[in-house]
Amino acid sequence: MQTLLFEFRAMGGPCSFHLRGTTGSHAELAARKAIAEVQRIEAKFSRYLKDSVVSRINRAAGQSAVEVDDETRQLLMFADQLWRQSDGLFDITSGVLRRAWDFSAGALPSPQQLAEARSRIGWERVQFDGERVRLVETGMEIDFGGFGKEYAADRAAFVLREAGVQSALVNLGGDLHALDVPSGEQRPPWSIDIQHPRPPATQPLARIAHASLKQGGLATSGDYERFIEVDGRRYCHILNPLTGWPVSVHQSISVLAPNATAGGALTTIAMLKEEGAIDWLQSQGASYLAVGRDGQVSTNTPRFHLTAPQPSTATSPLP
């Protein structure tokens, strides 16, 4: 079965759509529509763009409430749900910790820097009535980075399906959504490589497993994307909003879920749960592959196929 590849850049990184069973002109039109949807979401919700909804809310911090549309309302309600389900660990106001943690500097933040950043964190202090949102203190911010790309991946898959695409793999910088519309023909699942979080120097793209994905989402969180090492210890970009410090119990966690947004939320919360990650994932009925700090791999589903005896995970699709 022919697979057509469409590549583009969005949300700070490389993205792609793999479409199969679709003619060239039809596939190109569908891909253009889906790319436009990803670009729309980035323009609307990126904290890096001054005209985005998120930037308008952040600029009004400590001053006034901002009225939100239905889509933004749904995302804020989802953020509230994640905050409650995670006992405050998933907090969309915690992005201000980047003011203390400069991973390009190679140094740990001072206690004063951490205290200042943490004083601006607290979803429970955000005033949100379903129509208007207000950050009560100057310097507070919200950031949809914890599920923004995953949401965009799900929306792109929806647009592709609405455009008549029967089978596709959406990859937005490693956040994945596989689309498979039931039909009379048999289509194989996509094979997704799970990268090694501690690859040997001779094999920087080494994999530890691959996943079979026919329909739904696959997301990975890990300590290898942005980090510094100080006195032999790794400090990664996944930061606990309650302490201000990076997580350290798992190298990475991958989750299969009904969609990318759910998968991304599950794996991020699991990383933040640290010692309680596996029990929490089990309680959610999630299919996971986890790599502990010692490199030991655990999984509860045969949909993750181990290809190496030690460490694993980061999603990088190579159909």
BAFI-3210 file (N, C-alpha, C; in Angstrom, 3 decimals, decimal comma, padded with zeros to 6 digits):
// residues 319
n [1|2|3|4|5|6|7|8|9|10|11|12|13|14|15|16|17|18|19|20|21|22|23|24|25|26|27|28|29|30|31|32|33|34|35|36|37|38|39|40|41|42|43|44|45|46|47|48|49|50|51|52|53|54|55|56|57|58|59|60|61|62|63|64|65|66|67|68|69|70|71|72|73|74|75|76|77|78|79|80|81|82|83|84|85|86|87|88|89|90|91|92|93|94|95|96|97|98|99|100|101|102|103|104|105|106|107|108|109|110|111|112|113|114|115|116|117|118|119|120|121|122|123|124|125|126|127|128|129|130|131|132|133|134|135|136|137|138|139|140|141|142|143|144|145|146|147|148|149|150|151|152|153|154|155|156|157|158|159|160|161|162|163|164|165|166|167|168|169|170|171|172|173|174|175|176|177|178|179|180|181|182|183|184|185|186|187|188|189|190|191|192|193|194|195|196|197|198|199|200|201|202|203|204|205|206|207|208|209|210|211|212|213|214|215|216|217|218|219|220|221|222|223|224|225|226|227|228|229|230|231|232|233|234|235|236|237|238|239|240|241|242|243|244|245|246|247|248|249|250|251|252|253|254|255|256|257|258|259|260|261|262|263|264|265|266|267|268|269|270|271|272|273|274|275|276|277|278|279|280|281|282|283|284|285|286|287|288|289|290|291|292|293|294|295|296|297|298|299|300|301|302|303|304|305|306|307|308|309|310|311|312|313|314|315|316|317|318|319]
n.u [000,848|000,602|002,360|002,201|004,241|004,229|005,960|006,686|007,308|006,481|005,403|007,919|009,483|010,267|007,663|005,296|003,097|001,977|000,335|-001,807|-003,242|-004,528|-005,093|-002,771|-003,506|-005,760|-004,665|-002,778|-004,397|-005,836|-003,722|-002,789|-004,947|-004,871|-002,351|-002,772|-004,560|-002,946|-001,188|-003,000|-003,721|-001,245|-000,780|-002,855|-002,516|000,165|002,610|004,734|004,018|002,923|000,313|-001,322|-003,959|-003,146|-000,955|-002,291|-003,857|-001,817|-000,556|-002,439|-002,265|-002,744|-004,230|-006,742|-009,631|-009,898|-011,920|-012,897|-013,068|-015,023|-013,303|-010,900|-011,934|-012,581|-010,027|-008,940|-010,637|-009,919|-007,284|-007,780|-008,995|-006,823|-005,090|-006,494|-006,694|-004,050|-003,266|-002,318|000,115|000,247|000,265|-000,711|000,241|002,855|004,926|006,481|008,676|010,786|012,116|013,810|015,218|017,656|018,513|020,492|022,544|023,885|023,994|022,786|019,710|019,454|018,378|016,808|015,978|014,400|012,417|011,200|010,140|008,402|006,551|004,829|003,292|000,354|-002,479|-004,839|-005,199|-006,017|-008,605|-011,410|-014,333|-015,552|-016,175|-014,592|-011,181|-008,778|-005,607|-004,408|-002,211|000,456|002,922|002,270|001,575|-000,022|000,375|000,022|001,752|002,082|000,226|-000,292|000,870|000,056|-002,718|-002,948|-002,064|-004,146|-006,247|-005,345|-005,471|-008,232|-009,074|-007,910|-009,362|-011,959|-011,528|-011,557|-009,476|-008,334|-006,392|-003,724|-000,704|-000,024|002,523|003,756|006,480|007,146|004,886|002,146|-000,551|-002,477|-004,518|-007,213|-009,673|-012,404|-012,792|-013,316|-010,839|-007,737|-005,482|-002,160|-000,857|000,857|004,344|006,145|009,093|010,724|012,825|016,047|016,662|019,176|021,272|024,036|027,197|028,069|025,755|023,648|020,941|019,747|017,287|014,978|012,655|009,678|006,429|003,198|000,821|-002,356|-004,690|-005,285|-003,400|000,092|002,452|005,414|007,307|010,371|013,675|015,644|015,489|015,855|018,320|020,651|023,865|025,218|027,841|027,845|025,165|022,001|019,764|016,626|014,166|011,585|009,640|008,738|005,976|005,388|007,695|009,642|011,794|013,523|012,192|013,289|013,106|012,379|013,756|012,324|008,909|006,501|003,258|000,379|-002,703|-006,209|-006,117|-003,762|-003,660|-004,643|-002,695|-000,344|-000,897|-001,132|001,454|003,078|002,070|002,624|005,466|005,848|004,763|006,705|007,974|005,463|004,531|004,033|002,030|000,059|-000,387|-001,339|-003,700|-005,115|-005,640|-003,843|-001,790|001,566|005,117|007,901|010,982|013,215|015,326|017,571|017,728|016,185|013,535|010,015|006,809|003,295|001,948|001,732|001,880|004,012|007,071|009,998|013,268|015,805|017,891|018,062|017,451|014,942|012,955|011,326|009,455|009,654|008,615|009,031|007,742]
n.v [-001,199|002,159|004,829|008,208|010,953|013,916|016,674|019,213|022,206|023,098|024,465|024,642|022,538|019,633|018,192|015,755|014,102|010,914|009,456|006,969|004,895|006,871|009,036|011,073|013,911|014,194|013,513|015,565|017,861|017,260|017,102|019,750|021,068|019,952|020,758|023,504|023,586|022,807|024,985|027,015|026,406|026,701|029,459|030,496|029,594|029,582|030,540|031,976|033,744|036,984|037,773|035,699|033,870|032,908|034,602|037,039|036,585|036,232|038,741|040,267|039,603|040,063|042,272|042,347|040,367|038,029|037,424|034,305|032,065|029,200|027,032|027,645|027,694|024,976|023,832|025,015|023,940|021,289|021,460|022,109|019,734|017,947|019,008|018,485|015,673|014,965|015,725|018,338|018,279|018,512|021,450|024,242|026,747|026,539|027,038|029,254|028,479|028,267|030,621|030,344|028,007|027,704|025,976|026,247|027,429|025,762|025,634|025,299|026,673|029,417|029,350|031,626|032,329|030,099|030,289|032,722|032,143|030,009|031,324|032,388|030,393|028,366|026,962|026,890|029,470|030,825|032,623|031,450|031,236|029,822|031,440|033,712|034,373|034,972|035,868|036,251|037,601|039,769|038,706|036,057|033,242|031,335|028,283|026,269|024,319|021,787|020,093|021,042|020,428|017,805|018,088|019,488|017,495|015,652|017,190|017,603|014,988|014,643|016,527|015,411|013,038|014,073|015,097|012,885|011,051|007,789|006,331|007,223|008,603|010,910|013,016|015,142|016,434|014,123|013,634|011,635|010,598|008,054|007,289|005,353|004,545|002,423|-000,074|-002,163|-003,158|-004,610|-003,082|-002,702|-002,091|000,930|000,965|002,044|003,495|003,373|005,350|005,030|006,299|006,617|006,336|004,494|006,027|005,348|004,735|006,893|007,082|004,849|002,338|001,043|-000,268|-000,982|000,159|-001,026|000,631|001,285|002,744|005,715|007,371|008,024|008,862|010,249|011,030|012,278|012,415|013,331|015,258|018,048|019,076|019,443|018,574|018,366|017,992|015,264|014,550|014,390|016,925|017,503|018,920|018,482|019,609|019,653|021,308|021,721|021,596|022,765|021,462|019,200|016,077|012,702|009,946|008,312|007,580|007,730|007,620|006,025|006,139|004,532|005,562|006,514|008,882|011,458|013,631|012,659|010,674|012,209|013,705|011,656|010,488|012,635|013,309|010,889|010,873|013,001|011,933|010,301|008,029|006,940|006,471|004,089|002,674|004,633|004,836|002,260|002,418|004,100|002,541|002,541|001,817|001,208|001,894|001,926|003,366|002,992|004,872|003,347|002,159|-000,069|-001,719|-001,645|-002,894|-003,152|-004,248|-006,157|-004,654|-002,984|-003,762|-005,090|-004,315|-004,211|-005,078|-003,259|000,131|002,530|004,704|007,286|008,848|008,241|008,117|005,737|004,631]
n.w [000,000|-000,915|000,629|001,373|002,090|003,951|004,922|007,331|009,264|012,555|015,692|016,837|015,846|013,711|011,740|010,540|008,196|007,471|004,931|003,719|001,163|-000,244|-002,957|-004,886|-005,421|-003,822|-001,315|-000,996|-000,806|001,528|003,370|003,313|004,497|007,058|007,943|008,008|010,123|012,296|012,290|012,866|015,520|016,777|016,366|017,843|020,504|021,347|023,685|022,851|020,904|020,475|019,908|020,610|022,312|024,797|025,367|025,595|027,857|029,750|029,694|030,929|033,544|037,009|036,564|034,879|033,936|031,235|028,498|027,144|024,309|023,166|022,527|023,890|026,452|026,788|026,812|029,098|031,016|030,751|031,642|034,297|035,128|034,859|036,754|039,109|039,027|039,251|041,737|041,909|040,577|037,800|036,453|034,826|035,317|035,981|034,250|034,717|036,104|034,407|034,541|036,628|036,055|033,846|031,258|029,430|030,668|032,399|035,152|038,538|039,844|042,187|045,643|046,074|043,481|042,835|044,814|044,143|041,587|042,248|043,783|042,005|041,066|040,846|040,155|041,574|042,363|040,184|038,668|037,244|035,556|033,597|031,498|031,631|032,391|034,903|035,961|039,080|040,049|039,216|036,966|037,021|034,874|032,270|030,451|027,713|026,971|028,019|026,869|024,371|021,768|021,531|021,508|019,103|017,354|017,559|016,555|013,945|012,963|013,070|011,146|008,863|008,689|008,279|005,791|004,265|004,420|004,952|006,334|008,408|009,840|012,158|013,122|015,323|016,140|017,596|019,081|018,676|016,548|015,379|012,650|011,606|009,641|009,754|007,256|004,361|003,649|004,753|006,812|007,844|011,185|012,228|012,738|015,393|016,424|019,566|021,165|022,714|025,918|026,960|024,881|023,460|022,683|020,179|018,873|018,483|017,822|018,788|019,410|021,833|021,834|019,939|018,989|018,141|016,393|015,511|015,753|017,505|020,160|020,918|023,256|024,742|027,610|028,864|030,409|028,754|026,803|027,367|029,493|032,222|033,527|036,669|038,821|038,229|038,294|036,717|035,709|034,672|032,320|033,188|035,592|038,983|040,169|042,823|044,282|042,723|041,666|039,369|038,092|038,883|038,973|036,798|033,583|031,233|030,089|028,176|026,726|025,507|024,202|023,805|022,336|021,326|023,097|025,548|025,968|026,211|028,536|030,441|030,439|031,203|033,761|035,014|034,994|036,760|039,041|039,988|042,254|042,539|040,008|038,393|039,789|039,634|036,848|036,385|037,831|036,211|034,075|031,980|029,123|029,140|028,799|030,695|031,773|034,257|036,569|036,764|034,343|033,900|032,227|032,086|031,257|030,573|028,491|025,469|023,210|023,142|021,885|022,898|021,835|022,685|025,474|027,571|028,846|027,623|025,525|023,736|021,429|018,042|014,995|012,451|009,953]
ca.u [000,000|001,428|002,343|002,665|004,817|004,170|006,771|006,617|007,767|005,510|005,557|009,322|010,193|009,820|006,383|005,015|001,910|002,090|-001,008|-001,794|-004,526|-005,128|-004,466|-001,879|-004,168|-006,612|-003,790|-002,164|-005,415|-006,108|-002,547|-002,770|-005,968|-004,409|-001,239|-003,381|-005,143|-001,828|-000,716|-004,023|-003,607|-000,013|-000,977|-003,848|-002,203|001,584|003,022|005,815|003,438|002,324|-001,104|-002,061|-004,867|-002,343|-000,180|-003,222|-004,196|-000,636|-000,310|-003,454|-002,080|-002,752|-004,996|-008,132|-010,026|-009,950|-012,992|-012,359|-014,020|-015,352|-012,143|-010,014|-012,639|-012,435|-008,644|-008,776|-011,342|-009,074|-006,157|-008,302|-009,185|-005,511|-004,574|-007,180|-006,342|-002,631|-002,997|-001,589|001,408|000,108|-000,193|-000,355|000,892|004,214|005,932|007,354|009,909|011,875|012,859|014,849|016,009|018,197|019,245|021,631|023,591|024,650|024,127|021,545|019,159|019,642|017,138|016,004|015,351|013,333|011,341|010,505|009,337|007,330|005,527|003,917|002,627|-000,825|-003,734|-005,945|-005,360|-006,544|-010,054|-011,964|-015,746|-016,075|-016,274|-013,490|-010,083|-007,953|-004,451|-004,622|-000,993|001,402|004,007|001,737|001,369|-000,449|001,111|-000,571|002,807|001,987|-000,613|-000,613|001,205|-000,797|-004,030|-002,831|-001,985|-005,500|-007,042|-004,885|-006,044|-009,654|-009,211|-007,601|-010,509|-013,045|-011,168|-011,701|-008,316|-008,702|-005,313|-002,671|000,055|000,323|003,676|004,142|007,648|007,143|003,541|001,607|-001,940|-002,719|-005,904|-007,575|-011,118|-012,790|-013,186|-013,220|-009,459|-006,900|-004,309|-001,293|-000,604|002,119|005,389|006,731|010,311|010,868|014,252|016,758|016,954|020,622|021,879|025,504|027,764|028,207|024,431|022,840|019,520|019,387|015,943|014,859|011,396|008,779|005,023|002,258|-000,233|-003,303|-005,644|-005,101|-002,239|001,290|003,243|006,538|008,009|011,652|014,631|016,763|015,280|016,582|018,830|022,034|024,491|026,023|028,459|027,479|023,730|021,204|018,591|015,899|013,221|010,273|009,792|007,642|005,574|005,268|009,037|010,485|012,930|013,240|011,933|014,533|012,895|012,316|014,391|011,254|007,673|005,662|001,886|-000,589|-003,983|-007,178|-005,682|-002,460|-003,815|-004,710|-001,402|000,609|-001,221|-000,825|002,895|003,639|001,699|003,366|006,825|005,779|004,405|007,959|007,858|004,090|004,143|003,486|000,740|-000,914|-000,721|-002,183|-005,020|-005,777|-005,831|-002,999|-000,782|002,783|006,466|008,643|012,403|013,620|016,609|018,640|017,671|015,316|012,334|008,810|005,636|002,142|001,226|002,570|001,924|005,390|007,946|011,361|014,281|017,106|017,706|018,119|016,726|014,102|011,815|011,133|008,731|010,188|008,013|009,710|006,896]
ca.v [000,000|003,360|005,821|009,527|011,686|015,374|017,189|020,663|022,607|023,823|024,297|024,565|021,346|018,958|017,495|015,015|013,270|009,767|009,118|005,829|004,579|008,121|009,497|012,211|015,207|014,146|013,529|016,889|018,788|016,917|017,479|021,213|021,446|019,554|021,649|024,791|023,446|022,856|026,367|027,800|026,138|027,328|030,908|030,848|029,205|029,614|031,638|032,704|034,685|038,046|037,931|034,491|033,958|032,702|035,819|038,079|036,258|036,472|040,192|040,853|039,082|041,060|043,448|042,156|039,067|037,961|036,554|033,236|031,388|027,844|026,153|027,967|027,251|023,527|023,532|025,409|022,941|020,091|021,745|022,007|018,310|017,335|019,505|017,748|014,251|014,783|016,320|019,587|018,127|019,050|022,815|025,044|027,990|026,238|027,391|030,329|027,894|028,451|031,817|029,896|026,940|028,024|024,766|026,592|028,011|024,693|025,827|025,163|027,949|029,737|029,242|032,827|032,220|029,108|030,824|033,754|031,490|029,227|032,231|032,749|029,165|027,964|026,958|027,142|030,917|031,383|032,825|030,979|030,934|029,195|032,439|034,652|033,862|036,051|035,537|037,241|038,293|040,134|037,741|034,717|032,889|029,986|027,753|025,010|023,479|020,431|019,257|021,779|019,680|016,621|018,557|019,800|016,220|015,096|018,022|017,318|013,698|014,876|017,208|014,432|012,132|014,836|015,287|011,612|010,179|006,557|005,842|008,238|008,763|012,305|013,122|016,524|016,426|012,959|013,396|010,850|010,139|007,171|007,299|004,203|004,496|001,054|-000,303|-003,573|-003,595|-004,823|-002,210|-003,045|-000,981|001,644|000,533|003,268|003,271|003,994|005,600|004,777|007,565|006,688|005,555|004,488|007,078|004,831|004,584|007,964|006,902|003,483|002,128|-000,051|-000,960|-000,337|-000,032|-001,200|001,628|001,301|003,820|006,336|008,211|007,546|009,997|009,926|012,071|011,759|013,370|013,423|016,296|019,232|018,778|019,798|017,676|019,090|017,042|013,910|014,310|014,976|017,728|017,625|020,027|018,153|020,225|019,501|022,653|021,818|021,743|023,526|020,656|018,218|014,681|011,933|008,515|007,605|008,165|008,050|006,840|006,109|005,701|004,384|006,078|006,713|010,003|011,987|014,524|011,821|010,041|013,197|014,030|010,500|010,267|013,747|013,136|009,744|011,314|013,856|011,097|009,687|006,666|006,467|006,510|002,841|002,444|005,589|004,423|001,071|002,849|004,758|001,570|002,973|000,922|002,008|001,359|002,844|003,117|003,538|005,590|002,362|001,625|-001,231|-001,453|-002,371|-002,604|-003,982|-004,576|-006,685|-003,698|-002,504|-004,888|-004,731|-004,652|-004,162|-005,560|-002,205|001,384|002,858|005,550|008,571|008,408|008,720|007,158|005,398|003,589]
ca.w [000,000|-001,058|001,704|000,952|003,205|003,911|006,016|007,550|010,591|013,372|017,137|017,203|015,432|012,491|011,812|009,318|008,027|006,581|004,476|002,820|000,564|-000,713|-004,197|-004,733|-005,324|-002,632|-000,150|-000,868|-000,319|002,924|004,164|003,431|005,480|008,385|008,295|008,361|011,461|013,250|012,324|013,566|016,952|017,245|016,393|018,866|021,872|021,703|024,569|022,186|019,946|021,283|019,633|020,960|023,457|026,000|025,635|026,064|029,248|030,585|029,804|031,811|034,901|038,064|036,162|034,479|033,397|029,776|028,021|026,308|023,440|023,598|022,431|025,006|027,647|026,907|027,196|030,497|031,815|030,722|032,536|035,659|035,383|035,060|038,032|040,177|038,965|039,576|043,055|041,751|039,911|036,433|036,728|033,652|035,725|036,450|033,248|035,215|036,648|033,443|034,949|037,550|035,440|032,528|030,897|028,582|031,512|033,015|036,593|039,289|040,309|043,598|046,423|045,869|042,162|042,919|045,649|043,374|040,556|042,860|044,325|040,913|040,624|041,619|039,392|042,492|042,519|038,934|038,680|035,968|035,756|032,389|030,434|031,771|033,207|035,443|036,777|040,131|040,454|038,162|036,847|036,794|033,477|031,916|029,307|027,276|026,430|028,524|026,010|023,155|020,555|021,481|021,064|017,678|016,633|017,505|015,646|012,579|012,589|012,827|009,861|007,814|008,559|007,666|004,388|003,571|004,558|005,638|007,194|008,513|011,074|012,426|014,014|015,620|017,005|018,476|019,607|017,576|016,467|014,241|012,175|010,796|009,471|009,389|005,861|003,988|003,426|005,924|006,824|008,980|012,103|012,093|013,662|015,939|017,198|020,878|021,266|023,965|026,591|027,215|023,802|023,432|021,829|018,815|018,285|019,088|017,541|019,164|019,917|022,786|021,585|018,999|019,325|017,037|016,590|014,402|016,013|018,809|020,387|021,609|023,729|025,620|028,364|029,318|030,979|027,816|025,791|027,846|030,822|032,537|034,481|037,652|039,752|037,861|038,404|035,651|036,075|033,405|032,182|033,761|036,905|039,923|040,578|044,273|044,847|041,817|041,252|038,322|038,436|038,770|039,189|035,515|032,408|030,297|030,142|026,981|026,985|024,428|024,691|022,725|021,512|021,738|024,236|026,743|026,153|026,709|029,921|031,277|030,600|031,965|035,165|035,532|035,301|037,942|040,186|040,425|042,799|042,406|038,599|037,862|040,436|039,112|035,489|036,503|038,297|035,089|033,005|030,858|028,553|029,271|028,830|031,566|031,983|035,541|036,618|036,604|032,999|033,798|031,446|032,476|030,431|030,921|027,271|024,380|022,097|023,128|021,599|023,262|020,838|023,353|026,835|028,569|028,713|026,485|025,165|023,081|020,238|016,764|014,068|011,202|009,361]
c.u [000,885|001,243|002,935|003,100|004,729|004,903|006,651|007,164|006,664|005,835|007,000|010,078|009,643|008,529|006,152|003,656|002,279|000,673|-000,918|-003,218|-005,254|-004,379|-003,679|-002,573|-005,062|-005,776|-003,190|-003,156|-005,704|-004,953|-002,477|-003,777|-005,498|-003,239|-001,780|-003,997|-004,063|-001,325|-001,713|-003,894|-002,346|-000,189|-001,904|-003,345|-000,730|001,900|004,123|005,298|002,605|000,824|-001,935|-002,982|-004,081|-001,555|-001,082|-003,621|-003,023|-000,344|-001,274|-003,297|-002,002|-003,589|-006,470|-008,368|-010,117|-011,047|-012,418|-013,458|-014,180|-014,144|-011,181|-010,632|-012,461|-011,025|-008,375|-009,485|-010,555|-007,885|-006,593|-008,488|-007,848|-004,902|-005,192|-006,772|-004,911|-002,258|-002,090|-000,264|001,382|-000,536|000,241|000,181|002,361|005,297|006,874|008,627|011,077|012,690|013,987|015,787|016,402|019,079|020,377|022,803|024,443|024,855|022,769|021,029|019,452|018,326|016,222|015,283|014,189|012,148|010,528|009,608|008,159|006,224|004,511|003,123|001,395|-002,107|-004,925|-006,187|-005,879|-008,062|-010,615|-013,399|-016,387|-016,205|-015,108|-012,435|-009,211|-006,835|-004,327|-003,394|-000,107|002,564|003,537|001,536|000,657|000,303|000,493|000,477|002,738|001,110|-000,942|-000,323|000,324|-002,209|-004,011|-002,752|-003,367|-006,382|-006,635|-005,466|-007,533|-009,885|-008,929|-008,777|-011,686|-012,795|-011,197|-010,503|-008,705|-007,657|-004,185|-001,936|000,470|001,455|004,050|005,275|007,673|005,835|002,697|000,116|-002,075|-004,210|-006,138|-009,099|-011,505|-013,268|-013,044|-011,802|-008,690|-005,661|-003,450|-001,144|000,711|003,093|006,173|007,966|010,257|012,362|014,776|017,047|018,423|021,341|023,403|026,017|027,876|026,877|023,480|021,344|019,056|017,964|015,960|013,596|010,711|007,359|004,218|001,064|-001,118|-004,278|-005,383|-003,792|-001,105|002,123|004,316|007,011|009,309|012,578|015,788|016,626|016,029|017,037|020,221|022,567|025,432|026,518|027,970|025,998|022,981|019,992|017,842|014,840|011,833|010,320|008,533|007,222|005,483|006,619|009,929|011,641|012,543|012,918|013,213|014,335|012,892|013,093|013,341|010,064|006,910|004,286|001,108|-001,957|-004,944|-006,836|-004,386|-002,570|-003,863|-003,364|-000,374|000,372|-000,833|000,674|003,552|003,321|002,475|004,806|006,840|005,430|005,629|007,745|006,457|003,623|003,437|002,135|-000,323|-001,335|-001,635|-003,591|-005,818|-006,068|-004,986|-002,049|000,529|004,032|007,302|010,089|012,816|014,963|017,792|018,631|016,792|013,989|011,173|007,663|004,518|001,335|002,171|002,613|003,256|006,292|009,387|012,340|015,683|016,892|017,658|017,485|015,916|013,353|011,934|010,496|009,291|009,717|008,825|008,901|007,633]
c.v [001,252|004,291|007,117|010,309|013,187|015,893|018,700|020,944|023,405|023,571|024,000|023,344|020,723|018,178|016,753|014,336|012,136|009,353|007,917|005,513|005,784|008,592|010,785|013,539|015,274|014,245|014,916|017,901|018,529|017,344|018,987|021,683|021,121|020,415|023,008|024,739|023,481|024,289|027,277|027,636|026,782|028,839|031,329|030,626|029,266|030,800|032,475|033,774|035,724|038,203|036,703|034,748|033,834|033,955|036,942|037,834|036,587|037,960|040,857|040,396|040,215|042,277|043,138|040,738|039,149|036,979|035,526|032,608|029,942|026,920|026,384|027,521|025,750|023,140|023,917|024,429|021,634|020,270|021,638|020,544|017,622|017,760|018,717|016,281|013,974|015,317|017,534|019,489|018,647|020,415|023,716|026,420|027,780|026,575|028,488|029,779|028,020|029,711|031,453|028,876|027,330|026,857|025,028|027,107|026,948|024,834|025,687|026,533|028,170|029,530|030,447|032,791|031,235|029,645|031,862|033,128|030,739|030,111|032,638|031,540|028,903|028,062|027,275|028,636|031,592|031,479|032,485|030,532|030,256|030,153|033,423|034,047|035,036|035,466|036,630|038,071|038,588|039,143|036,311|034,495|031,546|029,578|026,401|024,044|022,037|019,508|019,928|021,028|018,449|016,982|018,857|018,524|015,592|015,880|017,775|016,002|013,836|015,523|016,249|013,482|012,833|015,050|013,978|010,684|008,974|006,084|006,866|008,109|010,223|012,322|014,583|016,497|015,283|012,704|012,826|010,580|009,311|007,147|006,072|004,114|003,081|000,959|-001,791|-004,063|-003,711|-003,946|-002,541|-001,848|-000,295|001,086|001,759|002,927|004,027|004,143|005,316|006,115|007,734|005,893|005,564|005,526|006,639|004,662|005,627|007,840|005,486|003,426|001,024|-000,853|-000,318|-000,703|-000,212|-000,286|001,691|002,469|004,385|007,082|007,493|008,763|009,500|011,178|011,475|012,847|013,686|014,575|017,578|018,936|019,387|018,730|018,484|018,076|015,618|013,581|015,053|015,714|018,032|018,725|019,724|018,518|020,059|020,888|022,832|022,020|022,658|022,729|019,620|016,838|013,879|010,424|007,723|008,350|008,552|007,143|007,094|005,537|005,628|004,778|006,266|007,884|010,560|012,868|013,738|011,167|010,989|013,551|012,889|010,348|011,401|013,611|011,974|010,122|012,142|013,067|010,386|008,262|006,083|006,326|005,239|002,529|003,379|005,218|003,199|001,462|003,528|003,788|001,874|001,868|001,691|001,180|002,371|002,398|003,790|004,227|004,638|001,717|000,413|-000,848|-002,276|-001,945|-003,551|-004,374|-005,142|-005,755|-002,963|-003,725|-004,473|-005,205|-004,595|-004,543|-004,483|-000,932|001,673|004,163|007,010|008,185|009,065|007,765|006,961|004,295|002,833]
c.w [000,000|000,134|001,181|002,185|002,962|005,145|006,106|008,950|011,287|014,830|017,531|016,742|014,166|012,736|010,505|009,389|007,077|006,207|003,539|002,355|000,040|-001,949|-003,970|-004,530|-004,090|-001,366|000,070|-000,322|001,155|003,819|004,356|004,484|006,902|008,850|008,722|009,756|012,538|013,397|013,043|015,080|017,522|017,369|017,528|020,283|022,262|022,614|023,936|021,225|020,688|021,067|020,005|022,152|024,751|026,357|026,137|027,516|030,168|030,751|030,777|033,258|035,918|037,747|035,899|033,986|031,882|029,380|027,051|025,464|023,882|023,559|023,587|026,318|027,862|027,338|028,651|031,428|031,868|031,655|033,994|036,055|035,663|036,389|039,182|040,195|039,395|040,950|042,949|041,040|038,482|036,573|035,578|034,023|036,081|035,434|033,703|035,846|035,680|033,784|035,911|036,901|034,014|032,102|029,913|029,408|032,193|034,505|037,263|039,713|041,785|044,343|046,218|044,518|042,179|043,714|044,887|042,315|041,161|043,429|043,276|040,405|041,479|040,814|040,293|042,706|041,262|039,032|037,298|036,198|034,542|031,225|030,445|032,682|033,649|036,283|037,825|040,461|039,252|038,158|036,714|035,295|033,395|030,662|028,963|026,717|026,888|027,703|024,681|021,869|020,410|021,007|019,573|016,843|016,496|016,539|014,198|012,093|012,291|011,470|008,704|007,602|007,890|006,178|003,605|003,634|005,411|006,638|007,209|009,833|011,163|013,448|014,171|016,638|017,991|019,179|018,471|017,705|015,201|013,929|011,321|010,745|009,036|007,937|005,566|003,828|004,738|005,824|008,037|009,913|011,768|013,132|014,107|016,763|018,519|021,140|022,667|024,655|026,972|026,124|023,900|022,440|020,379|018,100|018,867|018,837|017,883|019,712|020,952|022,547|020,401|019,388|018,056|017,301|015,360|014,524|017,395|018,921|021,093|021,982|024,683|026,337|028,877|029,795|030,042|026,819|026,135|029,270|030,984|033,489|035,371|038,670|039,509|037,958|037,301|036,228|034,784|033,471|032,739|035,233|037,754|040,420|042,086|044,939|044,019|041,250|040,200|038,881|038,226|038,852|037,890|034,439|031,371|030,532|028,848|027,300|025,681|024,975|023,518|021,810|022,082|022,978|025,539|027,024|026,730|028,162|030,851|031,503|031,383|033,447|035,775|035,874|036,585|039,204|040,777|040,969|042,627|040,973|038,140|038,485|039,883|037,690|035,507|036,928|037,201|033,947|031,786|030,418|028,461|029,043|029,604|031,700|033,283|035,484|036,439|035,223|032,821|033,131|031,981|031,561|030,833|029,688|026,218|023,171|022,042|022,974|021,889|022,199|021,409|024,810|027,898|028,025|027,457|026,582|024,795|021,786|018,985|015,680|012,802|010,538|008,276]
res [m|q|t|l|l|f|e|f|r|a|m|g|g|p|c|s|f|h|l|r|g|t|t|g|s|h|a|e|l|a|a|r|k|a|i|a|e|v|q|r|i|e|a|k|f|s|r|y|l|k|d|s|v|v|s|r|i|n|r|a|a|g|q|s|a|v|e|v|d|d|e|t|r|q|l|l|m|f|a|d|q|l|w|r|q|s|d|g|l|f|d|i|t|s|g|v|l|r|r|a|w|d|f|s|a|g|a|l|p|s|p|q|q|l|a|e|a|r|s|r|i|g|w|e|r|v|q|f|d|g|e|r|v|r|l|v|e|t|g|m|e|i|d|f|g|g|f|g|k|e|y|a|a|d|r|a|a|f|v|l|r|e|a|g|v|q|s|a|l|v|n|l|g|g|d|l|h|a|l|d|v|p|s|g|e|q|r|p|p|w|s|i|d|i|q|h|p|r|p|p|a|t|q|p|l|a|r|i|a|h|a|s|l|k|q|g|g|l|a|t|s|g|d|y|e|r|f|i|e|v|d|g|r|r|y|c|h|i|l|n|p|l|t|g|w|p|v|s|v|h|q|s|i|s|v|l|a|p|n|a|t|a|g|g|a|l|t|t|i|a|m|l|k|e|e|g|a|i|d|w|l|q|s|q|g|a|s|y|l|a|v|g|r|d|g|q|v|s|t|n|t|p|r|f|h|l|t|a|p|q|p|s|t|a|t|s|p|l|p]
***
